[in-house]
Amino acid sequence: MRVLKAVMVVGLVGGLAAAVWLPKEERTLGSYSTTLHARTKGQRDNALRAAHAIDGIVIESGKEFSFNRTVGQWTQDRGYVLAPVSYDGELVLDWGGGVCQTASALYNAVLLADLEITERHRHTWAPPYVPPGRDAAVAQYTIDLRFRNPYPWPVRLRAVIGEDALGFRVLGRQQGPMAAVATEPLSIVDPIEVMRVDERVRPGRRVLVTRGQPGVRVAVYRVPLHGPEAGRRELVSRDHYPAKNRLVKVAKEE
């Protein structure tokens, strides 16, 4: 019989420090990476700060992880900066803009690790860093990402940060991925062009404000690859993202 050497790790679970035993030879249950390309410096800084707060966290068997409780408030006094964030589908500057990318990267790693999702919310419009249906919106006090460790042993979350990438690995005692995830588009709605009169636009000119984005209805499924539920297709979510209109400013007609 093979005996794994173990190390003691102190992690935050439910806001409390907990000492648990992990195998020295940890294996990857699931991993996922997102691109930071085209993100603003503020969004990058906030996303990475939130990722560092999660890195190394241990979730004991049967215990639940809360993104908001672990990361804490993304406020100025905790090092977060003003960056674009979506409120009701409109981009505005707010403290912690970009943190949702951290939550989305973690959500996808957790799906592949076959952990139990207990709370997840979509954005108004699908963000660019993950496929539609694979995002996880978070907002302080109200909207959280939560999941539970269903395994009989602890798992550990590790942030994976590259020059232009942010992702996570979920570590445990088996070699993953523990599940396969598939996205199935149900319908697509093309955006329409909306023209807005602006006196600052010269006659004959058109100024593009937003390019627009198709709306989509999508279903996400997960199939466990190991254990008694292997091969059984599970509906994770059905999401509807409305079309985002293409907005163009034009001159006032004389």
Secondary structure, 3 states (H helix, E strand, C coil): CCCCCEEEEEEEECCEEEEEEEECCCEEEEEEEEECCCCCHHHHHHHHHHHHHHCCCEECCCCEEEHHHHHCCCCHHHCCCEEEEEECCEEEEEECCCHHHHHHHHHHHHHHCCCEEEECCCCCCCCCCCCCCCCCCCECCCECCEEECCCCCCEEEEEEECCCEEEEEEEECCCCCCEEEEEEEEEEECCCEEEEECCCCCCCCEEEEECCECEEEEEEEEEECCCCCCCCCEEEEEEEECCECEEEEECCCC
